[in-house]
Each structure stands twice: as C-alpha cells, then as structure tokens.
Amino acid sequence: MPKIAIVGAGQCGLTLAAGLLRTGDHEVTIVSALTADQVRSRRPTSTQVMFEPTLAIERDRGLALWDDQTPAIEALHMTLAPTPQTPRLDLVGRLPAPARSVDQRVKMARLLDELDQHVRTQTVTVDDLEGYLDSGRYDLVVVAAGRGELAELFTRIPERSPYTTPQRKLAVCYVRGMAPDPDVDVVDGHFNVVPGAGEIIVIPALTTTGTCDIIFVEAIPGGPMDVFDAGMTPQQHLAALQDVLRTNAPWLAERCTAITPTDPNANLVGAFTPTVRNPVGILPSGRAVLGLADVVLANDPITAQGSNAAARAAAFWEQAIRDHGDGPFGTDWMHANAERFWTEIGETPTRWTNELMLPHPPAPHVAQILGAATQFPEVADRIAYGFTDPDDLNDWFMTPEAAERYLGEVVARHQAATS
Ligand SMILES: Cc1cc2nc3c(=O)[nH]c(=O)nc-3n(C[C@H](O)[C@H](O)[C@H](O)COP(=O)(O)OP(=O)(O)OC[C@H]3O[C@@H](n4cnc5c(N)ncnc54)[C@H](O)[C@@H]3O)c2cc1C
C-alpha cells in the first residue's frame, strides 16, 4: 500500500487526506505545525468563500459539516464607487447555488480532530522532508504548507508570475452586528471597487463564535485605504476600518455603526507577492517532493479562488495518485500531472486574478460588461458564475473580442424577446 506524507493541515492537505482515506488504499500521515486547539485560537487566516463545485468536493469527502449553520450566499453584489466623472454603479448577480465561508479556524481544527489518528504535530523542516524519503518511509511526500518557508523549496516560474511585489495590502476583520445589505433581498457577498484605493469585500460567514460578517479591505499599497498594520488589536482595526468606510464607501459605513469584533483575535493584516512555482521541489539530496495549492499557486485573494483551487488540487491529485497505483511517484509523473493541473485548473484563475490587480479603472471591455450587467440580469449572473467556474470567463470576459461577441448576443436576445 503506498505510503503518503502530507505536510500541512490546511484546505488542500486535509481535503487530500480525507479523500485518500475514504477507500483505505493508501497509508496517509498528515503533519501539522499546529494542534487543533492552536488552530481554533489563532487569528483568522482567510475569508475562505467556497463555491458550489468545491463545496461538492468537500461534501463527497464528508467534510461539509457546517451547511446548516453557515450563511448561504446566494448573490454577489458589485458596487463601483462613484468618481468625479462617473456615478456609482451597482449590479447583482445570482449564484447558481449558494457559496459558503466557514472560518478555517473552525474547519481545520475540527478536521484535525476527526482525522486525529493520522495526524502528527510538528513544524517540518527540509531535513525532516529528507528523512521522510529515507529508506522508503514514504513513497510520496506532498508539501501543502501554504505560503510559509517551505514554499522556498519550489522555484518561482517568472513567466507565470508577473509581479515581484505585493499588489494589495490585505486587512481582514471578522465582525458581528453589521446590518444586512439594503439593496439585495437575499444573503449576498458585496464586492466594492474604489478606484485608486482598492476593494472592500463583505462576506457573511461562520466563525468560532457563530455567524458573522467578514470585512476584507484589499488596499492598493500607498493608497488611501493602506492604513492597517499587523500590530493592531481588533478594536484598533475596527476604528481604522470605520474611517476607511466613511471616506471610501459610505454606503458600507451606514451598515457598520454597531459592529464589534467576533473574538479577541478577529483581525488579520498582511501582504504577499502573487507567485506561481514549479510544483516539483528538489531537496539538497536531489530527491523530489510535490508542492500543492498555495505553496506553488499563490494568487491574490481578490477573486476568492485560493481555497477553491486548493480543494480542486486535492481532488485532482487524489485521482492522479489513485490512477498511479503502486507508484513509484517519480518526477516525470509529478511534472506531467502538474502541467495538466496548470492547464486545466490553475491558469485561468491566475490570469484573471492578475489582471484584476492592474491599476484602476477597468479595461474598456470590462467597463462595458459592467455597464451591461446593470441593464441585463443575465450578464450580472454570468459575472457571478465566473467566480464559481472561472473557465467560463474565457468564453466571454477575458478579451475585448469575446466580450463584444457575447454582449452582441445578449442585446440580440433582449431585442428578440421585447419585439
Ligand atoms: C486575506 C485572505 C483572504 C482569502 N480569501 C479567500 C476566499 O474568500 N476564497 C478562497 O477561495 N480563498 C481565499 N484565500 C486564499 C486561501 O485562504 C488559500 O488559498 C488556501 O487556504 C490555501 O490552502 P493551502 O492548503 O494551500 O494552505 P493553508 O490553508 O495556508 O494551509 C497550510 C497549512 O500548513 C501548515 N504549515 C505551514 N508550514 C508548515 C510546516 N513547516 N510544517 C507543518 N505544517 C506547516 C500551516 O499551519 C497550515 O495549517 C484568502 C487568503 C487570504 C490571505
């Protein structure tokens, strides 16, 4: 039976482990830097909205344990803030099925408990990785340790990584007491673009203390919303946030007059450089380990794709491991599957996310799409669908030609229906 070590008990590592353990064909060890209790009491790590296809991956592996407690996000509300030249623009797209956000502190802590007998607690070093491959202790070592130090084992691919510095400063606060969105009649995620400043995203979620809203500021470095720092307490963070909202998104400030942090560690501030890496990491001894999810595909969270890609990576590699039978899991096998993963799953969300990072305002064809979406609900719904299935964006969103063709079809359909 192949023996698999999975380093990192996050979205990818735990989904992969739970998937492989379903059938008993593999011996699986998960190595986690933190215990379940440490995960539960740490700061948040994400806003972790997941859409139907990846929620289905979790359901299939028995990991959808919070559906009845977690707000079902049925729509995406997008607001483009007004400028001296342009009025405020709003559109609401319905999702084909609800999206959900379960605080990773809740999810990963519980899954660590559930998979307890397969978990070892240890902060893994490169020497440890060498040890795992000594004398056949493990047949395959997977590194799913997020954006931490172990990612440095994997070389950056410059042609897939257009940026060399963080494109946004990330500031997250989990709050209670936010008033519902007055413009939408269902539970919605609210994506606000403030030209020249960045984005403010509101996500209903489940956290360690019950349901909440997450207010996530993606600040352009050096811009007017870049006011948060990592040393802030949740209370200080909220005070800074209230100022940011009053100045940049007063319609959100009105919903936030009574907000309080959900817990003593309810905020997170940071930044990272979006980076795509070679998934085959070569150890000093020359032996190879396989990098998955954020280790090798770390995109800015603006499009909410990272956890989704991590779950997809887990499902993809679970199948590849199963199909490979008894191994050996050599570098040819790793490279071939990694390239297939990139082409089939990783590339489009990466390109889309990186393009959204470009300085405002949006490209003319994107502005045209947004304008059309205020007029034609089917366009707004298709934007929302793009978050669920980014590949769909290739057919109509990603280039001016595709957008022109699609919008022409929408207008023709509308004219036919109304004539
Ligand atoms: C502010 C923010 C908001 C986000 N919002 C969204 C969103 O709404 N939707 C979405 O899809 N994605 C979102 N993401 C991205 C998403 O959180 C990540 O892409 C996803 O969690 C990556 O999963 P992973 O398994 O690769 O890594 P992680 O979830 O980071 O897990 C890695 C695990 O490895 C452990 N580890 C690290 N080093 C070691 C070591 N040496 N030894 C042992 N264990 C180790 C860590 O403790 C951790 O438990 C967001 C990210 C951020 C920063």
The ligand as a Tripos MOL2 file, in Angstrom:
@<TRIPOS>MOLECULE
LIG
   53    58     1     0     0
SMALL
NO_CHARGES

@<TRIPOS>ATOM
      1 C1         -6.9060   37.5440    3.4630 C.3       1 LIG1
      2 C2         -7.1760   36.3240    2.6440 C.ar      1 LIG1
      3 C3         -8.4670   36.0890    2.1720 C.ar      1 LIG1
      4 C4         -8.7290   34.9610    1.3920 C.ar      1 LIG1
      5 N1         -9.9890   34.7310    0.9370 N.ar      1 LIG1
      6 C5        -10.2650   33.6650    0.1720 C.ar      1 LIG1
      7 C6        -11.5950   33.3910   -0.2820 C.ar      1 LIG1
      8 O1        -12.5460   34.1020    0.0500 O.2       1 LIG1
      9 N2        -11.8090   32.3030   -1.0610 N.ar      1 LIG1
     10 C7        -10.7820   31.4780   -1.4260 C.ar      1 LIG1
     11 O2        -11.0200   30.5130   -2.1690 O.2       1 LIG1
     12 N3         -9.5130   31.6990   -0.9940 N.ar      1 LIG1
     13 C8         -9.2380   32.7630   -0.2020 C.ar      1 LIG1
     14 N4         -7.9610   32.9680    0.2600 N.ar      1 LIG1
     15 C9         -6.9040   32.0270   -0.0990 C.3       1 LIG1
     16 C10        -6.9920   30.7580    0.7220 C.3       1 LIG1
     17 O3         -7.0900   31.0170    2.0910 O.3       1 LIG1
     18 C11        -5.7480   29.8960    0.4550 C.3       1 LIG1
     19 O4         -5.5080   29.8490   -0.9210 O.3       1 LIG1
     20 C12        -5.9270   28.4800    0.9670 C.3       1 LIG1
     21 O5         -6.1380   28.4730    2.3560 O.3       1 LIG1
     22 C13        -4.6880   27.6800    0.6220 C.3       1 LIG1
     23 O6         -4.7910   26.3830    1.1400 O.3       1 LIG1
     24 P1         -3.4720   25.5470    1.4220 P.3       1 LIG1
     25 O7         -3.9290   24.2370    1.8980 O.co2     1 LIG1
     26 O8         -2.5680   25.6330    0.2580 O.co2     1 LIG1
     27 O9         -2.7100   26.3370    2.5570 O.3       1 LIG1
     28 P2         -3.1730   26.7620    4.0070 P.3       1 LIG1
     29 O10        -4.6430   26.7570    4.1170 O.co2     1 LIG1
     30 O11        -2.4210   28.0120    4.3070 O.co2     1 LIG1
     31 O12        -2.6330   25.5870    4.9380 O.3       1 LIG1
     32 C14        -1.2660   25.3750    5.1200 C.3       1 LIG1
     33 C15        -1.0760   24.6390    6.4280 C.3       1 LIG1
     34 O13         0.2800   24.2380    6.5250 O.3       1 LIG1
     35 C16         0.7450   24.4950    7.8220 C.3       1 LIG1
     36 N5          2.2000   24.6070    7.7650 N.ar      1 LIG1
     37 C17         2.9260   25.6310    7.2870 C.ar      1 LIG1
     38 N6          4.2400   25.3630    7.3900 N.ar      1 LIG1
     39 C18         4.3410   24.1320    7.9390 C.ar      1 LIG1
     40 C19         5.4300   23.3030    8.3040 C.ar      1 LIG1
     41 N7          6.6960   23.7050    8.0970 N.pl3     1 LIG1
     42 N8          5.1830   22.1070    8.8690 N.ar      1 LIG1
     43 C20         3.8940   21.6800    9.0810 C.ar      1 LIG1
     44 N9          2.8210   22.4330    8.7460 N.ar      1 LIG1
     45 C21         3.0470   23.6400    8.1830 C.ar      1 LIG1
     46 C22         0.0250   25.7470    8.2560 C.3       1 LIG1
     47 O14        -0.0120   25.8610    9.6680 O.3       1 LIG1
     48 C23        -1.3490   25.4970    7.6470 C.3       1 LIG1
     49 O15        -2.1670   24.8020    8.5240 O.3       1 LIG1
     50 C24        -7.6730   34.0630    1.0620 C.ar      1 LIG1
     51 C25        -6.3730   34.3050    1.5480 C.ar      1 LIG1
     52 C26        -6.1290   35.4210    2.3390 C.ar      1 LIG1
     53 C27        -4.7330   35.6550    2.8500 C.3       1 LIG1
@<TRIPOS>BOND
     1     1     2 1
     2     2     3 ar
     3     2    52 ar
     4     3     4 ar
     5     4     5 ar
     6     4    50 ar
     7     5     6 ar
     8     6     7 ar
     9     6    13 1
    10     7     8 2
    11     7     9 ar
    12     9    10 ar
    13    10    11 2
    14    10    12 ar
    15    12    13 ar
    16    13    14 ar
    17    14    15 1
    18    14    50 ar
    19    15    16 1
    20    16    17 1
    21    16    18 1
    22    18    19 1
    23    18    20 1
    24    20    21 1
    25    20    22 1
    26    22    23 1
    27    23    24 1
    28    24    25 2
    29    24    26 1
    30    24    27 1
    31    27    28 1
    32    28    29 2
    33    28    30 1
    34    28    31 1
    35    31    32 1
    36    32    33 1
    37    33    34 1
    38    33    48 1
    39    34    35 1
    40    35    36 1
    41    35    46 1
    42    36    37 ar
    43    36    45 ar
    44    37    38 ar
    45    38    39 ar
    46    39    40 ar
    47    39    45 ar
    48    40    41 1
    49    40    42 ar
    50    42    43 ar
    51    43    44 ar
    52    44    45 ar
    53    46    47 1
    54    46    48 1
    55    48    49 1
    56    50    51 ar
    57    51    52 ar
    58    52    53 1
@<TRIPOS>SUBSTRUCTURE
     1 LIG1         1 GROUP 0 **** ****
